[in-house]
């Protein structure tokens, strides 16, 4: 039996939309992650999946994810808001296109309230992530940045569930929060080392010591917890991952890349570290390649 992965140190994101892209059964994928020891998850509450018609909520797909993790004794960070992990970043229901800005805000707040009220009594929900890189202005579709709306969201969630920490993530690999809301639950930042931009693969010029400096500022100047909410452990290439062959995928994320990234992230010493790429590991495993998962597992244990 595979021992549980230390949930105080490591977690993983899980997305129904990413499973759909890979063409894999999401329940089988989540079971695989649980079977291989994961007990800390970041799970999405995509607005356009659970309120396809205004005012009519269907949380069937979210219910089973939470129930499966809960049954296994795991814990969950539940993502809230319109901007959540995975493309296209902004997960607007189609019906919001006809709404004014004020009406959109009201509809979003109503949806967030429905989510929080449904799950706030679950002991497995240990934190909320409010929006995802909320102030990042150059990535995604149908981008809308509204700081006042963000503050309203934060106030609402805190009023609905004052006992569960709310965290937010920085707008890019360098950012630190300097304007409200600065959530009391903490700040997460992402670590990406290999990206495909402007027709070429590019390696980050950042070093762990820069992130340690940022960690120090957030922890001691702002007095907030800080951790890595997204560690790149999947490819970033010229196409969607499932549209690239293994050779192209390995240009940005091979077993060697994974081991280097995890070692790099551990040097920052900002725990827990939430990994990005679990659906891809499962997909490669399903295609007979166990080296990706083995690299993840071995690197965590070093």
C-alpha positions in Angstrom: 0.0 0.0 0.0 1.3 3.4 -0.9 1.7 5.7 2.1 -0.1 9.0 2.3 1.8 12.0 0.9 2.4 14.5 3.7 -0.6 16.9 3.3 1.2 19.5 5.4 3.9 19.7 2.7 2.3 18.7 -0.6 -1.0 19.0 -2.5 -2.3 18.8 -6.0 -4.8 20.6 -8.2 -7.6 18.7 -9.8 -9.8 20.0 -12.7 -12.7 18.4 -14.4 -12.0 20.5 -17.4 -8.5 19.3 -17.7 -9.7 15.7 -17.5 -12.2 16.4 -20.3 -9.4 17.8 -22.5 -7.3 14.6 -22.0 -10.4 12.5 -22.6 -10.0 10.6 -19.3 -12.7 9.7 -16.8 -12.4 12.3 -14.0 -13.6 9.9 -11.3 -10.9 7.4 -12.3 -8.3 10.2 -12.4 -9.2 11.4 -8.9 -9.3 7.8 -7.6 -5.8 7.3 -9.1 -4.5 10.4 -7.3 -6.0 9.2 -4.0 -4.7 5.7 -4.5 -1.2 7.1 -5.0 -1.2 8.9 -1.7 -2.6 12.4 -2.3 -4.7 13.8 0.5 -4.5 17.6 -0.1 -6.4 18.9 -3.1 -7.3 22.2 -4.8 -10.7 21.7 -6.4 -12.6 24.2 -8.7 -16.2 25.3 -8.6 -16.5 26.5 -12.2 -19.3 28.9 -12.5 -20.2 27.9 -16.1 -20.4 24.3 -15.1 -22.7 24.6 -12.1 -25.0 27.5 -13.2 -25.5 26.9 -16.9 -28.9 28.6 -16.6 -29.2 31.6 -14.4 -30.6 30.8 -11.0 -30.5 27.0 -11.6 -27.6 25.3 -9.8 -26.4 21.8 -10.4 -23.6 20.8 -8.1 -23.6 17.1 -9.0 -20.1 17.1 -10.4 -18.7 19.1 -7.5 -20.5 17.0 -4.9 -18.8 13.7 -5.9 -15.3 15.3 -6.0 -15.7 16.6 -2.5 -17.3 13.3 -1.3 -14.5 11.2 -2.7 -11.8 13.3 -1.0 -13.7 13.5 2.2 -14.2 9.7 2.3 -10.5 9.2 1.9 -9.7 11.5 4.8 -8.3 14.3 2.6 -8.6 18.0 2.8 -9.7 20.6 0.1 -9.0 24.1 -0.9 -12.2 25.1 -2.7 -11.7 27.7 -5.4 -14.4 30.4 -5.7 -15.1 33.1 -8.2 -15.2 33.5 -11.9 -11.5 33.3 -12.4 -10.3 29.8 -11.6 -7.5 27.5 -12.7 -7.4 26.1 -16.2 -8.1 27.7 -19.6 -9.8 30.0 -20.4 -9.2 31.3 -16.9 -12.4 33.3 -16.8 -15.3 30.8 -16.6 -18.3 33.0 -17.4 -21.6 31.3 -18.0 -22.8 32.2 -21.5 -25.9 34.0 -20.2 -23.7 36.6 -18.4 -22.9 38.1 -21.8 -26.2 39.9 -21.8 -25.8 41.4 -18.3 -24.5 44.8 -17.3 -21.4 45.1 -15.1 -23.5 45.6 -12.1 -25.8 42.7 -12.9 -22.7 40.4 -13.5 -21.4 41.3 -10.1 -24.7 40.5 -8.4 -25.0 37.2 -10.3 -21.4 36.3 -9.3 -22.0 37.1 -5.7 -25.2 35.0 -5.7 -23.3 32.1 -7.1 -20.4 32.4 -4.6 -23.0 32.5 -1.8 -24.6 29.3 -3.1 -21.3 27.5 -3.2 -20.2 28.6 0.2 -23.5 27.8 1.9 -23.6 24.4 0.3 -20.1 23.3 1.5 -19.1 25.4 4.5 -20.1 22.7 7.0 -17.8 20.2 5.4 -14.8 19.5 7.7 -12.7 18.6 4.7 -13.0 22.1 3.3 -10.0 23.7 5.1 -9.6 26.9 3.0 -11.0 28.9 0.1 -9.0 30.3 -2.8 -10.8 33.5 -3.9 -10.3 34.0 -7.7 -7.0 32.8 -9.3 -4.3 35.4 -9.9 -7.2 37.9 -9.9 -5.2 40.9 -11.1 -3.3 39.2 -13.9 -4.3 41.2 -17.0 -2.5 39.5 -19.9 -3.6 35.9 -19.7 -7.0 34.4 -20.4 -10.2 35.2 -22.3 -13.0 37.6 -21.5 -10.7 39.3 -19.0 -12.4 41.6 -16.5 -10.4 43.0 -13.6 -12.5 44.8 -11.0 -10.9 45.4 -7.6 -14.1 46.7 -6.0 -15.9 43.5 -7.1 -13.0 41.5 -5.6 -13.4 43.2 -2.3 -17.1 42.5 -2.3 -16.4 38.9 -3.0 -13.9 38.7 -0.1 -16.3 40.4 2.3 -19.1 38.1 1.3 -17.1 34.9 1.8 -15.8 36.1 5.1 -19.3 36.9 6.4 -20.7 33.6 5.2 -17.9 31.5 6.7 -15.7 33.5 9.1 -13.9 30.4 10.4 -12.4 29.1 7.2 -9.3 30.8 5.9 -9.5 32.6 2.6 -6.3 32.9 0.5 -5.5 34.6 -2.7 -2.7 34.2 -5.3 -0.4 36.9 -6.7 -0.9 38.2 -10.2 2.3 36.9 -11.6 5.6 35.2 -10.7 7.0 38.3 -9.0 4.0 40.1 -7.4 3.3 40.8 -3.8 0.0 42.1 -2.5 0.1 45.7 -1.4 -3.6 46.8 -1.8 -6.8 45.4 -0.3 -8.0 42.8 0.0 -5.0 41.2 1.6 -6.5 38.0 2.8 -5.9 36.8 6.3 -5.7 33.2 5.1 -2.5 33.7 3.2 -0.9 34.4 -0.1 0.0 31.8 -2.7 2.3 32.3 -5.6 3.1 30.2 -8.7 6.5 28.7 -9.8 6.9 28.1 -13.5 10.3 27.4 -14.9 9.8 26.4 -18.6 7.2 28.2 -20.8 6.5 28.5 -24.5 6.3 32.1 -25.4 6.7 34.0 -28.7 7.5 30.9 -30.7 10.2 29.5 -28.4 10.7 27.6 -25.1 12.1 29.9 -22.5 13.6 29.1 -19.1 12.9 31.4 -16.1 15.6 33.7 -15.0 14.3 33.7 -11.5 16.2 32.0 -8.7 14.9 30.4 -5.4 16.4 33.2 -3.4 14.2 35.8 -5.1 11.1 33.8 -4.0 12.5 33.4 -0.5 12.9 37.2 -0.4 9.3 37.6 -1.5 8.2 35.0 1.1 10.0 36.9 3.8 8.2 40.2 2.8 4.8 38.6 2.8 5.3 36.7 6.0 7.0 39.4 8.1 6.0 42.7 6.6 2.4 41.8 5.8 2.1 39.1 8.5 0.4 36.6 6.3 1.1 32.9 5.6 2.7 32.3 2.2 3.1 29.1 0.2 3.4 27.8 -3.4 -0.1 27.3 -4.8 1.0 26.2 -8.2 4.3 24.3 -9.0 4.7 23.5 -12.7 4.8 19.8 -13.2 3.2 19.6 -16.6 4.3 20.8 -20.1 3.8 24.3 -21.4 4.2 24.0 -25.2 2.8 25.5 -28.4 -0.4 23.5 -28.2 -2.7 22.0 -25.6 -0.8 19.1 -23.9 -3.1 16.4 -25.4 -2.4 17.8 -28.9 1.4 17.3 -28.5 3.2 14.0 -28.8 5.4 12.8 -25.9 8.6 14.1 -27.5 7.2 17.7 -27.7 5.8 17.4 -24.2 9.2 16.4 -22.8 10.8 19.6 -24.2 9.2 21.6 -21.3 8.4 18.8 -18.8 10.3 15.6 -18.7 11.2 13.5 -15.7 14.4 15.5 -15.4 12.4 18.8 -15.5 10.1 17.5 -12.8 12.9 16.5 -10.5 14.6 19.9 -11.0 11.4 21.8 -10.5 10.6 20.1 -7.2 14.1 20.5 -5.9 13.9 24.2 -6.9 10.6 24.7 -5.2 11.8 23.0 -2.0 14.7 25.4 -1.9 12.2 28.3 -1.5 10.9 26.7 1.8 7.4 28.0 1.4 5.1 25.1 2.3 2.7 23.6 1.4 3.5 23.2 -2.2 0.5 22.5 -4.5 1.5 20.7 -7.6 0.1 21.5 -11.1 -0.2 18.6 -13.5 -1.9 15.6 -11.8 -4.3 15.0 -14.7 -1.3 14.8 -17.1 0.5 12.3 -14.9 -2.5 10.1 -15.0 -2.9 10.5 -18.7 0.8 9.5 -19.3 0.3 6.6 -16.9 -2.7 5.4 -18.9 -0.5 5.5 -22.0 2.0 3.2 -20.4 4.6 5.8 -19.2 5.2 5.6 -15.5 8.3 7.7 -15.5 6.5 11.0 -15.0 4.8 9.9 -11.8 7.9 8.1 -10.5 9.9 11.4 -10.9 7.2 13.2 -8.9 7.2 10.6 -6.1 11.0 10.2 -5.9 11.6 14.0 -5.8 9.2 14.6 -3.0 11.0 12.0 -0.9 14.4 13.5 -1.3 
